[in-house]
């Protein structure tokens, strides 16, 4: 049964497969240009991701990039302490008044009761019946400023709440206080909220107060997790409108109307993989860290430089045969269009083998040897066995593989038999299909992609999809100035060599050098450096005392002895025609050979 969207533009063709099948939205290619992407794409920096055997991502979310980590939260300074409340104290708004009084009470470990809570007046009294503390605040004539009135009694006669808790420190107040600090931290937890309030105010929060405050802060910073699912249909349509021809869609359970999955394969990503990537695809999944959990299944390829290349992703509820089968079935006809025979590599978990066999039975399927070794070392331990185990799979020749297995059997015969249970085409280099042009024996490049999306996994679903879109723009987009064809055009022309001067033609006309104007003194060969260009070896030196770091204009000490200044005239020398006679004769522009007498040489000095 198909359902047609009536509210989607005419140039968008969208159909929904009901039931447990994934929502399959496809937009036809059109000639529209997405103008609002021009400015965004022009600012993107192209990043290159390298890969090699034993691939591991060298970038971690904990690398220093100017943003503090969760360990720095204790040192985060949040200066929000308020001054003591006095008669005549003013606040601009009533909300600022309430927040300031609450913070001051928590700071001084006092609890109060709110007797009056009107928009124009507030009255607070201490919870201790014997205490005479009373605060009266009323709105002034300007209709917004709140002022502490003279009827207030601001001296406490009780000892306050000496225990390490205060009921005024509710989740909303804690969220308002810790929001700025958590915004500057990459990864945070509810315990960080507890630690901040404990160190700043000396009070203990319950776990649920810390959790609720942390949740409020996260929703303010990254958005609501619940709202993300409601926005998902609109976001998929927007992505399809701006990326014509892509496969982007979401599915739901018709009985409960609950989200079940979102699949994304951009057309640009698919076309680039089809044209220039190797026919090898890594299959792997990672857990989502958001409020509702879930997993992110991914299909990752490798480019010609062994760099990561994301082909498609699938956000769903769990990793099992049904989800992998839905994912691969939806893309089977697209992935089969590659010119070479496909090779999949996976960790063999949760229905992967059966899902690949059902949809790509004609393709190769390698097993991640690192995961195989984890199962192997549970039974057979030892460094020597580990070395033989890995040498067998890294061998490029069958005879070398057999020799390592024979040595492995000498120590543990059952260990050799354990490895030979699996077909060698799935784990040994010597038996790999050469059409893949890839010698990877692990799916570490898929694990590297899971690490790259570390900041995506804990966001609301719509934010995760938006960040994934930006990541693909950064990875795929390339200005035409970076194309090899453009580079070749820039250096297509040639500059040819000049023949030896003995074969040059005679100058058609006489061309003399300009006047020689040279001032007295040694010519300067280096420029005068500015202050920001000076180094320790070229620091400026004071002309009065000879000290470094300043000059005589900025020197504040007594002047040195006056130096004798000689009045040197700036002379300029002008060459006489005599100095060029030999050159003129050489090129045939002189009259010496025709009976004329040379003019006497003279040197004149002119005062400037």
Buried (B, 14 or more C-beta within 10 A) or exposed (E): EEEEBEEBEEEBBBEBBEEEBBBBBBBEEEEEEEEEEEEEEEEBEEEEBEBEEEBEBEEEBEEEEEEBBBEBBEEBEEEEEBEEBEEEBEBEEBEEBBBBBBBBBBBBBBBBEEEEEEEEBBBBBBBBEEBEBBBBBBBEEEEEBBBBBEEBBBEBEBEBBEEEBBEBBBBBBBBBBBBEBBEEBBEBBBBBBBBBBBEBBEBBBEEEBBBBBBBBBBBBEBBBBEEBBEBBBEBBBBBBBBBBBBBBBBBBEEEEEEBBBBBBBBBBBBEBBBEEBBBBBBBBBBEBEBBBEBBBBBBBBBBEEBBBBBBBBBBBBBBBBBBBBBBBBBBEEBBEEBEEBBBBBBBBBBBBBEBBEBBBEEBBBBBBBBBBBEEBEEEBEEEEBBEBBBBBBBBEEEEBBBBBBEBBBEEBEEBBEBBEEBEBBBBBBBEBBEBBEBBBBBBBBBBBBBBBBBBBBBBBBBBBBBBBBEBBBEBBBEEEEEEEEEEEEEEEEEEEEEEEEEEEEEEEEEEEEEEEEEEEEEEEEEEEEEEEEEEEEEEBBBBBEEBEEBEBEEBEEEEEEEEEEEEEEEBBBEBBEEEBBEEBBEEEBBEEEEEEEEEEEEEEEEEE
